[in-house]
Amino acid sequence: KANGAKVVFDIDYRPNLWGLAGHAEGFERYVKSDRVSARLKTVLPDCDLIVGTEEEIMIASGTDDCLSALKTIRSLSKATIVLKRGAMGCIVYDGPISDDLEDGIVGKGFPIEVYNVLGAGDAFMSGFLRGWLGEESLATAATWANACGAFAVSRLLCAPEYPTFEELQFFLKNGSRHLALRKDEAINHIHWATTRRRVIPSLMALACDHRIQLDDVAAKAGADPSRIHDFKVLTVKAAAKVAAGRAGYGMLLDEKYGREAMFEFVRHSFAWLGRPVELPGSRPLRFEFSQDIGSQLIEWPVDHCI
C-alpha cells in the first residue's frame, strides 16, 4: 500500500480448510466460527476491496445476518464491498451502509442455464477486477463480473472457458438467444479466435535434448551422468544470453536430463520450448516414460510442443 498497490480480499470461505468440517463435507459453505471471524477481522482494515457471498460476509464480520455484517465490515474498513448473490448478481457498496440491503450499486444480471459452478467465483472476480483496476464505474465492473460468472457456470471447463475481453464485449452488446452459452456458435467462435497462440514467423532454436549421445560422452569420460543435468542448465543460461529476450528464440530440452534446465528456462524470455517424447533409438517407435502419450501432453504448458 505504501507504494500505491491495492489490497484485494476475496474471502472465499471454506470451512473444511479451517478444520471446521471433514473432507467429506467440502460442500459445506458456512460454519459459524468465532475463531475464523476474529482472524479475518484483522485483515479487513488494510483492504481496498472486499468480495464475498452473504455467508462469507457474515463469517468475516462475526455477525449472523447480512445487513449487520456489512455494517460491521464498514466500521472496520473503508474498502469497497462487493456482495455476491448468485443468480441475483451482486451489489457494490462504496460508502456508508444504509438500513436497506438493496441500497447499493447493482450490476446487470444475466439469466443463463447453470451447467457447472466450478470456478464461478474466480470468473466473477476476473470481470470485476478488469473494471475496477481499469477505473471503470463500479456499475460497469459489477456488470462485467456478473457476465464472466455467467459464462463460467454455463460452460464446462472452468478457467479455459472464461470469456476473453473481446468475447465479453460482444456478449454485452449483442446478448445471446441461448440460455446455455456453450451452445452459442457466434460466441464460441469469438472465444476460439481470441485464444489462439501467437504467431512466431521465424524460429531460432538450440537443441539440447540429447540423451544417448550425452550418456556416451559421460561414459567415455568416466563422469557421473548426474552432471548432464548441470550441463543442460548451463546451456539454457548461455542460450538466454544469446536470445536476449528477442522474439522467436527457443530450445529443445528433454525430460530425462533436462528437468532442472526447464526450471531455468522459465526464468528467461524464450518464445517456445520443444520436448521429445520418443524413447531414443526405439524401432518401432516407443514413448519414453509412458505409452499413454495423451496423459503426458495434457500436463504440458501451452507453449511447450513436441
QUINOR-V106751 format. One record per residue. N is the residue number from 1. RES is the residue in three letters. SS is DSSP state (a for helix, b for strand, c for the rest). PHI is phi in degrees with one decimal (none if undefined). PSI is psi in degrees with one decimal (999 if undefined). Layout:
n=(N N)
res=(RES RES)
ss=(SS SS)
phi=(PHI PHI)
psi=(PSI PSI)
//
This chain:
n=(1 2 3 4 5 6 7 8 9 10 11 12 13 14 15 16 17 18 19 20 21 22 23 24 25 26 27 28 29 30 31 32 33 34 35 36 37 38 39 40 41 42 43 44 45 46 47 48 49 50 51 52 53 54 55 56 57 58 59 60 61 62 63 64 65 66 67 68 69 70 71 72 73 74 75 76 77 78 79 80 81 82 83 84 85 86 87 88 89 90 91 92 93 94 95 96 97 98 99 100 101 102 103 104 105 106 107 108 109 110 111 112 113 114 115 116 117 118 119 120 121 122 123 124 125 126 127 128 129 130 131 132 133 134 135 136 137 138 139 140 141 142 143 144 145 146 147 148 149 150 151 152 153 154 155 156 157 158 159 160 161 162 163 164 165 166 167 168 169 170 171 172 173 174 175 176 177 178 179 180 181 182 183 184 185 186 187 188 189 190 191 192 193 194 195 196 197 198 199 200 201 202 203 204 205 206 207 208 209 210 211 212 213 214 215 216 217 218 219 220 221 222 223 224 225 226 227 228 229 230 231 232 233 234 235 236 237 238 239 240 241 242 243 244 245 246 247 248 249 250 251 252 253 254 255 256 257 258 259 260 261 262 263 264 265 266 267 268 269 270 271 272 273 274 275 276 277 278 279 280 281 282 283 284 285 286 287 288 289 290 291 292 293 294 295 296 297 298 299 300 301 302 303 304 305 306)
res=(LYS ALA ASN GLY ALA LYS VAL VAL PHE ASP ILE ASP TYR ARG PRO ASN LEU TRP GLY LEU ALA GLY HIS ALA GLU GLY PHE GLU ARG TYR VAL LYS SER ASP ARG VAL SER ALA ARG LEU LYS THR VAL LEU PRO ASP CYS ASP LEU ILE VAL GLY THR GLU GLU GLU ILE MET ILE ALA SER GLY THR ASP ASP CYS LEU SER ALA LEU LYS THR ILE ARG SER LEU SER LYS ALA THR ILE VAL LEU LYS ARG GLY ALA MET GLY CYS ILE VAL TYR ASP GLY PRO ILE SER ASP ASP LEU GLU ASP GLY ILE VAL GLY LYS GLY PHE PRO ILE GLU VAL TYR ASN VAL LEU GLY ALA GLY ASP ALA PHE MET SER GLY PHE LEU ARG GLY TRP LEU GLY GLU GLU SER LEU ALA THR ALA ALA THR TRP ALA ASN ALA CYS GLY ALA PHE ALA VAL SER ARG LEU LEU CYS ALA PRO GLU TYR PRO THR PHE GLU GLU LEU GLN PHE PHE LEU LYS ASN GLY SER ARG HIS LEU ALA LEU ARG LYS ASP GLU ALA ILE ASN HIS ILE HIS TRP ALA THR THR ARG ARG ARG VAL ILE PRO SER LEU MET ALA LEU ALA CYS ASP HIS ARG ILE GLN LEU ASP ASP VAL ALA ALA LYS ALA GLY ALA ASP PRO SER ARG ILE HIS ASP PHE LYS VAL LEU THR VAL LYS ALA ALA ALA LYS VAL ALA ALA GLY ARG ALA GLY TYR GLY MET LEU LEU ASP GLU LYS TYR GLY ARG GLU ALA MET PHE GLU PHE VAL ARG HIS SER PHE ALA TRP LEU GLY ARG PRO VAL GLU LEU PRO GLY SER ARG PRO LEU ARG PHE GLU PHE SER GLN ASP ILE GLY SER GLN LEU ILE GLU TRP PRO VAL ASP HIS CYS ILE)
ss=(c c c c c c c b b b c c c c a a a a c c c c a a a c c c c c c c c a a a a a a a a a a a c c c c b b b b b a a a a a a a a c c c c a a a a a a a a a a a c c c b b b b b c a a a c b b b b c c c c c c c c c c c b b c c c c c c c c c c c c c a a a a a a a a a a a a a a c c c c a a a a a a a a a a a a a a a a a c c c a a a a c c c a a a a a a a a a a c c c c c c a a a c a a a a a a a a a c c c c c c c c c c b b b b b c c c a a a a a a a a a a c c c c c a a a a a a a a a a a a a a a a a c c c c c b b b b b c a a a a a a a a a a a c c c c c c b b b c c c b c c c c c c c c b c c c c c a a a a a c c c c c c b b c)
phi=(none -62.7 -103.5 86.6 -78.5 -98.6 -107.4 -113.8 -122.3 -91.4 -59.2 44.8 -71.8 -124.7 -54.2 -68.3 -77.2 -97.2 75.7 -100.4 -149.6 -75.6 -61.2 -78.7 -116.9 -63.0 -76.4 -67.7 -95.0 -148.4 -133.8 -64.3 -155.0 -64.3 -64.4 -65.2 -60.1 -62.1 -68.4 -66.8 -60.6 -69.1 -86.6 -56.2 -61.3 -89.9 -89.1 -102.6 -145.2 -125.2 -127.8 -169.7 -75.5 -58.2 -65.2 -71.4 -62.9 -68.9 -68.1 -70.6 -98.6 82.6 -108.8 -105.4 -137.6 -66.1 -64.6 -63.0 -62.8 -62.2 -66.6 -64.6 -62.3 -63.6 -68.4 -101.7 -148.8 -91.3 -62.9 -67.2 -111.8 -114.7 -99.4 -83.4 -129.2 61.4 -63.8 -86.5 84.8 -152.1 -126.5 -111.4 -118.1 -118.2 -155.0 -59.2 -95.3 -83.9 -84.2 -108.9 -58.4 -82.1 -83.5 -151.5 -91.2 -106.5 -83.2 -60.7 -96.7 -137.1 -72.3 -142.9 -82.9 -83.1 -112.6 -158.7 -85.8 -61.6 84.9 -62.7 -64.7 -67.8 -63.8 -55.9 -63.4 -63.2 -66.9 -65.8 -65.6 -59.2 -77.9 -65.3 -70.5 -86.4 62.2 -75.5 -66.0 -64.5 -64.4 -66.2 -59.6 -66.7 -65.6 -61.6 -62.3 -61.6 -65.9 -63.4 -62.5 -63.1 -59.2 -61.4 -79.4 -95.7 -119.9 -98.2 -97.1 57.9 -53.7 -61.6 -111.2 -61.7 -72.6 -75.3 -64.5 -63.4 -64.8 -60.8 -65.5 -61.5 -64.3 -65.6 -81.1 -109.9 66.5 -152.8 -83.7 -103.9 -72.8 -95.0 -61.0 -65.4 -98.2 -85.2 -65.1 -65.2 -67.5 -62.0 -65.6 -63.2 -60.8 -62.4 -69.2 -102.3 -120.9 -72.0 -72.7 -65.7 -83.3 -114.7 -69.2 -136.9 -106.5 -122.6 -124.7 -120.1 -87.5 -140.1 -103.8 -68.3 -125.8 -58.3 -61.3 -74.9 -58.9 -64.5 -61.4 -63.8 -65.3 -66.4 -87.5 66.3 -95.7 -68.0 -58.0 -64.4 -70.6 -62.6 -58.6 -64.6 -60.3 -71.1 -63.2 -62.5 -62.9 -62.8 -61.8 -66.2 -63.9 -63.7 -65.3 -70.2 -65.3 51.9 77.3 -74.1 -66.8 90.8 -81.3 -155.8 -142.2 -108.5 -135.3 -105.6 -78.8 -65.4 -113.6 -109.2 -63.2 -63.7 -64.6 -65.4 -64.5 -67.4 -56.4 -72.2 -80.6 -121.9 -93.0 -80.3 -89.5 -161.7 -138.5 -102.3 -131.1 -77.0 -122.9 -82.0 -76.8 -54.3 79.7 -75.6 -141.8 -68.6 -59.1 -128.1 -86.1 -73.3 -110.7 -155.0 -80.2 -90.7 -64.2 -62.2 -67.0 -76.9 -64.5 -66.2 -92.3 -76.0 -61.3 -67.3 -93.8 -99.4 -139.8 -78.5)
psi=(-33.7 -23.5 17.3 7.7 156.4 143.6 118.3 131.2 103.6 107.1 -46.7 55.3 124.4 100.5 -37.0 -27.1 -14.0 6.8 21.1 -7.6 152.5 173.4 -29.8 -3.2 33.3 -18.9 -13.9 120.8 -16.7 122.3 119.6 137.8 116.5 -33.0 -46.2 -44.7 -42.8 -39.2 -43.7 -34.9 -28.9 -20.9 -32.4 -42.0 -24.4 -1.1 148.9 -22.6 129.9 127.0 132.7 162.3 176.6 -43.5 -38.2 -36.6 -38.0 -42.0 -32.6 -25.9 -24.9 11.7 167.6 2.7 154.1 -42.6 -44.5 -36.1 -44.3 -41.7 -37.7 -45.0 -41.0 -32.7 -20.8 -18.9 144.4 6.5 153.3 131.5 130.0 118.6 111.2 134.7 30.2 -126.6 -18.9 5.0 -132.3 161.7 135.7 132.5 119.1 12.6 -151.9 149.3 120.1 -174.9 0.1 114.7 -29.8 -3.0 71.9 -171.2 119.8 125.5 152.3 135.1 165.9 112.6 121.3 167.7 128.6 118.2 -38.2 116.4 -4.1 124.5 4.8 -40.7 -40.1 -38.0 -44.8 -46.9 -38.4 -41.4 -42.8 -44.0 -34.6 -40.7 -45.5 -47.4 -25.6 6.7 31.9 169.3 156.7 -32.1 -40.9 -45.1 -41.0 -38.8 -44.1 -40.3 -47.1 -40.7 -43.4 -40.0 -38.6 -42.5 -45.9 -44.9 -14.1 -2.9 177.8 -41.0 23.6 -131.4 -41.8 -17.3 11.6 148.7 145.7 168.3 -39.2 -40.4 -42.9 -46.1 -37.2 -44.5 -42.8 -32.8 -40.0 -17.0 -162.3 142.8 -1.5 129.7 -27.7 96.6 -24.7 -13.5 0.6 106.8 -37.2 -45.6 -40.2 -36.7 -41.4 -39.9 -45.8 -45.9 -26.4 8.7 17.5 151.3 153.1 150.1 131.9 98.7 -25.7 129.1 137.8 117.8 142.6 118.4 123.0 41.5 16.4 139.7 -62.3 -43.3 -43.1 -29.3 -44.8 -42.5 -44.9 -40.2 -43.4 -32.7 -5.7 28.6 153.4 124.4 -21.1 -19.7 -15.8 -36.8 -46.4 -38.6 -41.1 -33.1 -43.6 -36.8 -41.9 -43.5 -40.9 -42.4 -37.1 -36.6 -39.4 -43.3 -41.3 35.8 6.1 152.9 145.0 -10.1 136.2 -176.3 162.5 121.7 147.4 163.6 -31.8 -51.9 -5.4 14.3 -47.7 -34.1 -33.2 -37.3 -38.6 -36.7 -43.6 -9.5 -5.6 166.9 58.6 156.9 -27.7 164.1 127.8 138.2 132.2 151.9 -11.9 152.0 117.9 131.8 2.3 131.0 111.8 169.7 132.8 147.8 154.8 -44.5 -30.5 143.8 -7.1 79.3 -30.6 -37.7 -26.1 -48.3 -31.8 -18.8 -7.0 144.9 155.8 -20.9 12.2 141.8 163.6 999)
//
